[in-house]
Amino acid sequence: MVVLVTGANGQLGQSLQSIAENHPAIEFVFCDSKKLDITDYDNVNAVFDEFVPQYCINAAAYTAVDKAESESNKAYAINVLGAQNLAKICKINNTVLLHVSTDFVFDGTKTSPYTESDEPNPTGVYGKTKLEGELAIQELWEKHFIIRTSWVYSQFANNFMKTMVRLGSERDSLSVVNDQIGTPTNAVDLAEALIKIISCHTELDSTSNFGIYNFSNEGQCSWFDFAQKIFEINNIKIDLQPIPTSSYPTPAKRPAYSVLDKSKIKDIFAIEIENWETSLRKV
Ligand SMILES: NC(=O)c1ccc[n+]([C@@H]2O[C@H](COP(=O)([O-])OP(=O)(O)OC[C@H]3O[C@@H](n4cnc5c(N)ncnc54)[C@H](OP(=O)(O)O)[C@@H]3O)[C@@H](O)[C@H]2O)c1
């Protein structure tokens, strides 16, 4: 079975590469943005002709949440037109598309975990383009799994955990917001969940399970709690202060609450999900 991965040099792409050898039944084709630019239809077409994948994991995205506010054309090209190209070419090749999306499709006004059927209402350009990408895929190609995730971190590429570890070695004190609540997601746990979906789908040979799924680690915390745990685990001594979002203005408005309900992915694919603190300790 051939599984083609786009955006292979990102956090999720590298996490998939790190677990590939645990799945010898899968022939992975990892494509970075040089080999496969998802905004270029002809490029996508040529790569699919070359490798003829049964599954495509789209780990490519424009993920710079604040920069997106001033680079909306670039964010749109990658997150919407890129998703559209993949859906069209997956349809031509009868390839199942696994597309990764975000908790930022929600406005964060709920106070209980978001389910897949909750109404999206993104507050910034990044979330809007990710939602439009989801809608394009849903319209163009029924054989899709859209996996929404949140607060992704890993040992790879850039992320909050690595920034905290770096700042911990540079600073004596730090302020982090404590009024945005969500759940950190270890990118390797997300990678394993995507492979589990493919394995279950192949075994069941079922078409009825296509659709949207939530995936993050279990539990919830604020960015302050997340930072505190990162410092504790790494034995970093720093004066960490909680602050409200109003004291840390950013170009993009973020959801105040974006915990995801994972019942659907756990029920359908029998995925066991680790608590965020346990998983953070492993990284
Ligand atoms: N990071 C988070 O906290 C978070 C939270 C929720 C959801 N997500 C979603 O999770 C998925 C994976 O995120 P991530 O954290 O792994 O992202 P990431 O580390 O920013 O990686 C994204 C990758 O996409 C590639 N890319 C950009 N434009 C491309 C193009 N036109 N064609 C092909 N590849 C392109 C980038 O390559 P270059 O570096 O070469 O440009 C990069 O390697 C994304 O869909 C994201 O929206 C992430």
The ligand as an SDF file (V2000), in Angstrom:
LIG
                    3D

 48 52  0  0  0  0  0  0  0  0999 V2000
    1.0000   23.5560   14.5490 N   0  0  0  0  0  0  0  0  0  0  0  0
   -0.1350   23.5760   15.2320 C   0  0  0  0  0  0  0  0  0  0  0  0
   -0.1940   23.9870   16.4020 O   0  0  0  0  0  0  0  0  0  0  0  0
   -1.4090   23.0920   14.5950 C   0  0  0  0  0  0  0  0  0  0  0  0
   -2.6040   23.1610   15.3230 C   0  0  0  0  0  0  0  0  0  0  0  0
   -3.7770   22.6950   14.7410 C   0  0  0  0  0  0  0  0  0  0  0  0
   -3.7520   22.1710   13.4660 C   0  0  0  0  0  0  0  0  0  0  0  0
   -2.5730   22.1270   12.7680 N   0  0  0  0  0  0  0  0  0  0  0  0
   -2.5900   21.5690   11.4090 C   0  0  0  0  0  0  0  0  0  0  0  0
   -1.7680   20.4160   11.4160 O   0  0  0  0  0  0  0  0  0  0  0  0
   -1.1750   20.2460   10.1220 C   0  0  0  0  0  0  0  0  0  0  0  0
    0.3200   20.0370   10.2810 C   0  0  0  0  0  0  0  0  0  0  0  0
    0.8650   21.1910   10.9200 O   0  0  0  0  0  0  0  0  0  0  0  0
    2.4040   21.2870   11.2910 P   0  0  0  0  0  0  0  0  0  0  0  0
    2.4800   21.8860   12.6460 O   0  0  0  0  0  0  0  0  0  0  0  0
    3.0850   20.0130   11.0020 O   0  0  0  0  0  0  0  0  0  0  0  0
    2.8630   22.4100   10.2330 O   0  0  0  0  0  0  0  0  0  0  0  0
    4.3050   22.9290    9.8780 P   0  0  0  0  0  0  0  0  0  0  0  0
    5.3210   22.3900   10.8160 O   0  0  0  0  0  0  0  0  0  0  0  0
    4.1870   24.4030    9.6810 O   0  0  0  0  0  0  0  0  0  0  0  0
    4.5660   22.2480    8.4650 O   0  0  0  0  0  0  0  0  0  0  0  0
    3.8660   22.5980    7.3230 C   0  0  0  0  0  0  0  0  0  0  0  0
    4.6370   22.0900    6.1250 C   0  0  0  0  0  0  0  0  0  0  0  0
    3.9010   22.4490    4.9600 O   0  0  0  0  0  0  0  0  0  0  0  0
    4.8280   22.7400    3.9580 C   0  0  0  0  0  0  0  0  0  0  0  0
    4.2570   23.5560    2.9050 N   0  0  0  0  0  0  0  0  0  0  0  0
    3.9540   24.8800    2.9300 C   0  0  0  0  0  0  0  0  0  0  0  0
    3.4850   25.2630    1.7270 N   0  0  0  0  0  0  0  0  0  0  0  0
    3.4930   24.1750    0.9420 C   0  0  0  0  0  0  0  0  0  0  0  0
    3.1300   23.9270   -0.3910 C   0  0  0  0  0  0  0  0  0  0  0  0
    2.6580   24.8920   -1.1770 N   0  0  0  0  0  0  0  0  0  0  0  0
    3.2590   22.6690   -0.8990 N   0  0  0  0  0  0  0  0  0  0  0  0
    3.7440   21.6680   -0.1210 C   0  0  0  0  0  0  0  0  0  0  0  0
    4.1230   21.8470    1.1520 N   0  0  0  0  0  0  0  0  0  0  0  0
    3.9950   23.0770    1.6810 C   0  0  0  0  0  0  0  0  0  0  0  0
    5.9550   23.4640    4.6720 C   0  0  0  0  0  0  0  0  0  0  0  0
    7.1240   23.3370    3.8880 O   0  0  0  0  0  0  0  0  0  0  0  0
    8.1970   24.5310    3.7860 P   0  0  0  0  0  0  0  0  0  0  0  0
    8.7320   24.6860    5.1740 O   0  0  0  0  0  0  0  0  0  0  0  0
    9.1840   24.0210    2.7910 O   0  0  0  0  0  0  0  0  0  0  0  0
    7.4150   25.7360    3.3280 O   0  0  0  0  0  0  0  0  0  0  0  0
    6.0370   22.6940    5.9830 C   0  0  0  0  0  0  0  0  0  0  0  0
    7.0060   21.6850    5.9030 O   0  0  0  0  0  0  0  0  0  0  0  0
   -1.5680   21.5020    9.3370 C   0  0  0  0  0  0  0  0  0  0  0  0
   -2.6570   21.1830    8.5040 O   0  0  0  0  0  0  0  0  0  0  0  0
   -1.9930   22.4850   10.3710 C   0  0  0  0  0  0  0  0  0  0  0  0
   -2.9380   23.4070    9.8720 O   0  0  0  0  0  0  0  0  0  0  0  0
   -1.4030   22.5530   13.3040 C   0  0  0  0  0  0  0  0  0  0  0  0
  1  2  1  0
  2  3  2  0
  2  4  1  0
  4  5  1  0
  4 48  2  0
  5  6  2  0
  6  7  1  0
  7  8  2  0
  8  9  1  0
  8 48  1  0
  9 10  1  0
  9 46  1  0
 10 11  1  0
 11 12  1  0
 11 44  1  0
 12 13  1  0
 13 14  1  0
 14 15  2  0
 14 16  1  0
 14 17  1  0
 17 18  1  0
 18 19  2  0
 18 20  1  0
 18 21  1  0
 21 22  1  0
 22 23  1  0
 23 24  1  0
 23 42  1  0
 24 25  1  0
 25 26  1  0
 25 36  1  0
 26 27  1  0
 26 35  1  0
 27 28  2  0
 28 29  1  0
 29 30  1  0
 29 35  2  0
 30 31  1  0
 30 32  2  0
 32 33  1  0
 33 34  2  0
 34 35  1  0
 36 37  1  0
 36 42  1  0
 37 38  1  0
 38 39  2  0
 38 40  1  0
 38 41  1  0
 42 43  1  0
 44 45  1  0
 44 46  1  0
 46 47  1  0
M  CHG  2   8   1  16  -1
M  END
$$$$
